[in-house]
């Protein structure tokens, strides 16, 4: 009887935690972090916010007067070896999840547990795109030069690098396609700081539409028109 009572307490506590978790995300993701509006006259660069319905990427122009991302993430590290791309997608996340879970059916308890509690390593997923097409999971954002530089430094500061500041390529065959590669990253992924938290924080730091906190992609996408 005592065991059953303890089990019921545990289940009740777990359900309460899950309820609070989703409630906090629903509330905090709707509180704006934007400090000031950027006028159209100040915008100079186009970027995209891209989701696969779970995970978000920042998508930046491959080459601008500020940076050519191919000098940081060489396209020769991709399977295709092609160089002619217009856009580069940048997403941060749990290394084990990235490399060991190409599809949801491949998810194991160990991979999920390590990701949830924040004891695993992280990686930056870099994907080159020839073009971007707006839809309900891909949103165009116009930004100014200062915002672009903030996003650029945010990405670079998320990388683990060698002594010469060169990103560390993860040698793996777990790429999702022919135009992507993985690099060692800094930080800890957890159920309180997800890939989408990373993206939201980047947007927040650059003074772009974002919420105070979220772990889900919809918590970010709603600021750009998702569900409207």
C-alpha positions as CSV (number, residue, x, y, z in Angstrom):
1,X,0.0,0.0,0.0
2,X,2.8,2.4,0.9
3,X,4.5,1.7,-2.5
4,X,1.3,2.4,-4.4
5,X,0.8,5.7,-2.4
6,X,4.4,6.8,-3.2
7,X,3.9,5.8,-6.9
8,X,0.7,7.9,-7.0
9,X,2.6,10.9,-5.4
10,X,5.3,10.5,-8.0
11,X,2.9,10.4,-10.9
12,X,1.0,13.4,-9.6
13,X,4.3,15.4,-9.1
14,X,5.4,14.4,-12.6
15,X,2.1,15.5,-14.2
16,X,2.2,18.8,-12.2
17,X,5.7,19.4,-13.5
18,X,4.8,18.8,-17.1
19,X,1.7,21.1,-16.7
20,X,3.9,23.9,-15.3
21,X,6.5,23.3,-17.9
22,X,4.1,23.8,-20.8
23,X,2.3,26.6,-19.0
24,X,5.5,28.6,-18.4
25,X,6.5,28.2,-22.0
26,X,3.1,29.3,-23.2
27,X,3.2,32.4,-21.0
28,X,6.8,33.5,-21.3
29,X,7.0,32.9,-25.0
30,X,4.2,35.4,-25.5
31,X,5.8,38.2,-23.5
32,X,7.8,40.3,-25.9
33,X,11.5,40.8,-25.5
34,X,11.7,43.4,-28.3
35,X,13.0,46.7,-27.0
36,X,12.6,49.0,-30.0
37,X,11.3,48.8,-33.6
38,X,13.7,48.9,-36.5
39,X,12.6,51.3,-39.3
40,X,12.6,50.1,-42.9
41,X,15.1,52.7,-43.8
42,X,17.7,51.1,-41.6
43,X,17.3,47.5,-43.0
44,X,20.1,46.3,-45.2
45,X,20.1,42.5,-45.0
46,X,17.5,39.7,-45.4
47,X,17.6,36.7,-43.2
48,X,15.2,33.8,-42.6
49,X,13.8,32.0,-39.6
50,X,13.4,28.3,-40.6
51,X,11.7,25.5,-38.7
52,X,11.3,21.8,-39.5
53,X,8.2,21.8,-37.3
54,X,10.3,21.0,-34.2
55,X,13.8,22.7,-34.5
56,X,14.6,26.2,-35.7
57,X,17.6,27.5,-37.7
58,X,18.8,31.0,-38.4
59,X,19.4,31.3,-42.1
60,X,21.8,34.0,-43.2
61,X,23.2,35.2,-46.6
62,X,26.3,33.2,-47.4
63,X,28.2,36.2,-48.4
64,X,27.9,39.9,-47.4
65,X,30.3,42.8,-47.0
66,X,30.6,41.6,-43.4
67,X,31.4,37.9,-43.7
68,X,31.6,35.0,-46.2
69,X,30.4,32.0,-44.2
70,X,32.3,29.7,-46.5
71,X,35.5,30.9,-45.0
72,X,34.3,29.7,-41.6
73,X,32.4,26.6,-42.6
74,X,34.0,25.4,-45.8
75,X,31.6,23.8,-48.3
76,X,34.2,21.1,-48.9
77,X,33.1,19.7,-45.5
78,X,29.7,18.8,-47.1
79,X,29.1,15.7,-49.1
80,X,28.3,17.6,-52.3
81,X,31.5,19.8,-52.2
82,X,29.5,22.4,-54.2
83,X,30.3,26.1,-53.5
84,X,27.5,28.0,-55.1
85,X,24.9,28.6,-52.3
86,X,23.0,31.7,-51.4
87,X,22.1,30.9,-47.8
88,X,23.5,29.1,-44.8
89,X,21.3,27.7,-42.0
90,X,22.7,27.7,-38.5
91,X,21.2,25.6,-35.7
92,X,22.5,24.6,-32.3
93,X,21.6,21.5,-30.4
94,X,22.5,18.4,-28.5
95,X,25.3,16.5,-30.2
96,X,24.0,13.0,-29.4
97,X,20.5,13.9,-30.6
98,X,21.8,15.4,-33.8
99,X,24.1,12.5,-34.7
100,X,22.1,9.6,-33.4
101,X,18.5,10.5,-34.2
102,X,18.1,11.2,-38.0
103,X,14.4,10.2,-37.5
104,X,12.1,10.1,-34.5
105,X,12.0,6.3,-34.7
106,X,15.7,6.3,-34.0
107,X,15.3,8.1,-30.6
108,X,16.5,6.1,-27.6
109,X,15.9,6.6,-23.9
110,X,19.6,7.2,-23.4
111,X,19.8,9.9,-26.0
112,X,16.6,11.6,-24.7
113,X,17.7,11.4,-21.1
114,X,21.2,12.9,-21.8
115,X,19.6,15.7,-23.8
116,X,16.9,16.5,-21.1
117,X,19.3,16.7,-18.2
118,X,22.0,18.7,-19.9
119,X,25.0,16.3,-19.4
120,X,25.8,15.8,-23.1
121,X,27.9,17.7,-25.6
122,X,26.5,20.2,-28.2
123,X,27.0,20.8,-31.9
124,X,26.3,23.5,-34.5
125,X,24.5,22.2,-37.5
126,X,25.5,24.1,-40.7
127,X,23.3,23.7,-43.8
128,X,23.8,25.4,-47.1
129,X,20.7,26.3,-49.2
130,X,20.5,27.4,-52.9
131,X,17.3,29.3,-52.2
132,X,14.7,30.0,-49.5
133,X,11.0,29.9,-50.0
134,X,8.6,31.6,-47.5
135,X,5.9,29.4,-46.0
136,X,4.3,28.8,-42.6
137,X,7.6,27.4,-41.3
138,X,10.0,29.8,-43.0
139,X,9.8,33.6,-42.4
140,X,11.7,36.5,-44.0
141,X,13.2,39.0,-41.6
142,X,14.8,42.4,-42.6
143,X,17.6,43.6,-40.4
144,X,20.2,46.3,-40.2
145,X,24.0,46.0,-40.1
146,X,24.3,46.1,-36.3
147,X,21.8,43.3,-35.9
148,X,23.6,41.2,-38.5
149,X,26.9,41.6,-36.7
150,X,25.2,40.7,-33.4
151,X,23.8,37.5,-35.0
152,X,27.2,36.7,-36.6
153,X,29.1,37.1,-33.3
154,X,26.4,35.1,-31.4
155,X,26.9,32.1,-33.8
156,X,30.7,32.4,-33.6
157,X,30.7,32.6,-29.8
158,X,28.6,29.3,-29.8
159,X,31.4,27.4,-31.4
160,X,34.2,25.4,-29.8
161,X,37.3,26.3,-31.7
162,X,41.0,25.3,-32.1
163,X,43.8,27.6,-30.8
164,X,43.7,29.4,-34.1
165,X,39.9,30.0,-33.7
166,X,39.1,27.6,-36.5
167,X,35.8,25.6,-35.9
168,X,36.2,21.9,-35.1
169,X,34.5,19.8,-37.7
170,X,32.7,16.7,-36.3
171,X,33.8,13.7,-38.4
172,X,30.6,11.8,-39.0
173,X,28.5,10.2,-41.7
174,X,25.3,11.4,-39.9
175,X,24.7,14.4,-42.2
176,X,21.0,15.0,-43.0
177,X,21.7,15.6,-46.7
178,X,24.5,16.6,-49.1
179,X,24.9,20.2,-48.1
180,X,25.3,20.1,-44.3
181,X,28.0,19.4,-41.7
182,X,28.3,19.4,-37.9
183,X,30.8,21.4,-35.8
184,X,31.6,21.2,-32.1
185,X,29.7,23.8,-30.0
186,X,29.8,25.3,-26.5
187,X,27.0,25.2,-24.0
188,X,24.7,22.6,-22.5
189,X,21.4,21.5,-24.1
190,X,18.6,20.6,-21.6
191,X,14.9,20.7,-21.2
192,X,15.2,24.3,-20.0
193,X,17.6,25.4,-22.8
194,X,16.8,23.8,-26.1
195,X,17.8,24.4,-29.7
196,X,14.9,26.8,-29.9
197,X,16.0,28.6,-26.8
198,X,19.3,29.2,-28.5
199,X,17.5,30.7,-31.6
200,X,15.2,32.8,-29.5
201,X,18.1,34.2,-27.5
202,X,19.9,35.1,-30.8
203,X,16.8,37.0,-32.0
204,X,16.4,38.6,-28.5
205,X,20.0,39.7,-28.4
206,X,19.7,41.3,-31.9
207,X,16.5,43.1,-30.8
208,X,14.3,41.1,-33.1
209,X,10.7,39.8,-32.4
210,X,11.1,37.1,-29.7
211,X,9.7,36.0,-26.4
212,X,11.3,36.1,-23.0
213,X,11.8,32.3,-23.0
214,X,10.8,29.3,-25.0
215,X,11.9,25.8,-25.7
216,X,9.6,25.1,-28.6
217,X,9.7,26.4,-32.2
218,X,6.2,27.7,-32.1
219,X,7.1,30.0,-29.2
220,X,9.3,31.8,-31.7
221,X,7.4,31.4,-34.9
222,X,4.2,33.0,-33.5
223,X,6.2,36.3,-33.5
224,X,6.5,36.1,-37.2
225,X,2.9,35.1,-38.1
226,X,2.6,31.4,-37.4
227,X,-1.0,30.5,-36.7
228,X,-2.4,33.7,-38.0
